[in-house]
Amino acid sequence: MPNDARDGRAMCPFYQRSKGDYICCECVIGGARLLHMFASRAEALGHMQEYCNTFGYIRCPYAMMLIGLYDRDEGEGNRE
């Protein structure tokens, strides 16, 4: 699940790092990471303040997608 190297302010368990106008989230498939590039640093910071750094991360479209992937994978594992 979460990476131990993530930013101390982030509440989101999927957050890994950010710099400038991008936010990088946990790996999804085969070591690939989600890299969200925003139009500006201000937009990236706004996203972090609204989602990554709060318990509101559960409303983040990226976190919801990752939660769905984990739920799907766990469901498939239980079918065996």
Secondary structure by P-SEA (a helix, b strand, c coil): cccccccccccccccccccccccccccccccbbbbbbcccaaaaaaaaaaccccccccccaaaaaaaaaaaaaaaaaaac
